[in-house]
Amino acid sequence: MRSATTAARAAAAVSAERLQALFHSISEVGAYGRAADGRHGCERLAFSEEAHIAHQLFAEAARETGLTVRRDRIGNTFARLGPADRETAPVLTGSHLDTVAAGGCFDGAAGVVCSLEAVRAVSLAFRESGAALPRPLEVVAWANEEGARFPPAMMGSAVYAGSLPIEAALSATDSEGISVRDALAARAPGEGTQPLLPPASYLELHIEQGVELEAAGVPVAVVDGVQAQLAGDWRMIGREAHAGATPMERRRDALLGAAALITEVSGIAHAHPPGVATVGKSVAFPGSRNTVPGLVEATIDLRHPEERAVRTMAADFIRAGEACAAQCGLSFEFTERWRSPRVTFSPHLVDLCSRAADAAGIPALRLFSAAGHDAVNLAPITPAAMLFVPSTGGVSHHPEEFTEMNALVQGARVLSATLALLLG
């Protein structure tokens, strides 16, 4: 009974004003494309000056709340309420602050801001009840979740969880040949601290990036898991030639073969419902108006709730690439960049989130995530779960990405109630 009462108190202690003020402060970093209604996009690529400033704003707000801040070697920022010792594992909550190129303000940052406010609310609720926190609470701003500049995605959490070696992460380079190590050194000199104990559990709040919550008119979703994903790079290799002097039958046009393969991608996804497949980037070389392209470099992103289906989609894509290349007298190359398995979150923690929503008096759906999140990397090392808040129109990775502030407040209230129940 006491834990339910404390959970309700924690939910009620969430301050809409504080949450909104910090969110708006962070959303101004990397802002672009401001519209008449005040909405705008954000671009904070991982390990950029903008991402560094956003991490600093988070750290300053955490210190003002009474938390102790540290940064680890890969650039994750942690803010802890409670002793920074190696004796008691913390309850960890958070998300990321980097964005995709020409992205929105809510993806990632909403979860960091809501987590910090939820931890503050839980601290107040425990003080009011006269009870001490049984273990530390920690808020994390993960580094390079998007992988938009440095692959792989979810880098910071992968290093933290031990699934990606730190040296491999630090050696990763962007399109200009800059390494993560050099980018980190330029913005935040110093090695950073080593991690303390792995967390006792992990909770992540995020925008849905879909339409189910909005369609149902429900403010929060409890997430059961995340679908499988495979990301890769591919190349069509032909031969450059003069655009006027080379007859059509003698051309080895790499762009022609790439276009044929891109057309096949939609069919591959439709053959494996509810799978999705995306060619998000393609570049033709040499990029001259009067030269037949001799090379195309592109990406592929494959997702499905079932891992076996993702493997089948990948095999179908490679076969289609080889067939398209053969038809155009080209060669085809494919390189897998990363693979993320289907993840099912802790049933106990998922149930606790549902109970917390009830304690906070906020209705909640149960959903399965179509997008990858840092919780995927935490789930193998600790009980993990997620909460979603609505995305207007399902828009994400776009300057029109938007979530009502009241929805963020309600999400923070369910998160704070969940943290309170976890702590008992």
Secondary structure, DSSP 8 states (H G I E B T S, - for coil): -HHHHHHHHHHHT--HHHHHHHHHHHHTTTEE---TTS--EE---TTSHHHHHHHHHHHHHHHHTT-EEEEBTT--EEEEES---SSS--EEEEEE----TTB-SSTTHHHHHHHHHHHHHHHHHHHHHT---SS-EEEEEES-SS-SSSSSTTHHHHHHHTSS-HHHHHH-B-TTS-BHHHHHHHHS-S--B---S--SEEEEEEE-SSSHHHHHT-SEEEEEEE-EEEEEEEEEE-B-EETTTS-GGG-B-HHHHHHHHHHHHHHHHHTSTT-EEE---EEEES--TTEE--EEEEEEEEEESSHHHHHHHHHHHHHHHHHHHHHTT-EEEEEEEEEE--EE--HHHHHHHHHHHHHHT--EEEEEESS--THHHHTTTS-EEEEEE--GGG--SSTT----HHHHHHHHHHHHHHHHHHH-
